[in-house]
Amino acid sequence: MSDYVPQKPKTLAELRKLVKPLRNVAKERKQNLSKLDKLATWITNHVGTMGFFLIIFAWTVIWLGWNMFAPKSLRFDPYPGFVLWLFLSNMIQIFLMPLIMIGQNLQSQHSDARAEADFDVNTRSETEIETILLHLENQNQLIMEILKRLDKKGEEK
């Protein structure tokens, strides 16, 4: 015989008391963002797209092409200087880096909140599964007791 001591399974009422209300983490996070946070998230979501890359690429080709092949009197940043282009591209990088990092931090916080909500759901599921297993163990014990009684009655006849 083992030293197993059966536990009393939780009732449905006890399980319902343990249940936390389900949360829509994405909706909560979206409602709590400031306008600047929304802007940073929007920039983070759009800068990393092919559309943004194509816009920057086209702008660069047009800028360089104009300043290399347009009539000399119409060039505003003549070859090989491109000083204004270098200045603007550096400014874009300087402004985008912190905005992207802010957006990534916000996305990370959202991810953490989703993970916490998932953990709550998993914990609740684990409790329910354990309760079901305890009910099944109790049923097995009851069935074994019934079978033993039936065997005893069968031997008495």
ZIFEN-V184413 format. One record per backbone hydrogen bond with DSSP energy under -1.0 kcal/mol. NH is the residue of the N-H (numbers start at 1). CO is the residue of the C=O. Records with the same first field share a line. If there is no record, write none. Layout:
BEGIN
NH->CO, CO
END
This chain:
BEGIN
15->11
16->12
17->13
18->14
25->23
28->24
29->25
30->26
31->27
32->28
38->34
39->35
40->36
41->37
42->38
43->39
44->40
45->41
46->42
47->43
49->46
53->49
54->50
55->51
56->52
57->53
58->54
59->55
60->56
61->57
62->58
63->59
64->60
65->61
66->62
67->63
69->65
70->66
74->71
79->67
81->78
86->82
87->83
88->84
89->85
90->86
91->87
92->88
93->89
94->90
95->91
96->92
97->93
99->95
100->96
101->97
102->98
103->99
104->100
105->101
106->102
107->103
108->104
109->105
110->106
111->107
112->108
113->109
114->110
115->111
116->112
117->113
118->114
119->115
120->116
121->117
122->118
123->119
124->120
125->121
126->122
127->123
128->124
129->125
130->126
131->127
132->128
133->129
134->130
135->131
136->132
137->133
138->134
139->135
140->136
141->137
142->138
143->139
144->140
145->141
146->142
147->143
148->144
149->145
150->146
151->147
152->148
153->149
154->150
155->151
156->152
157->153
END
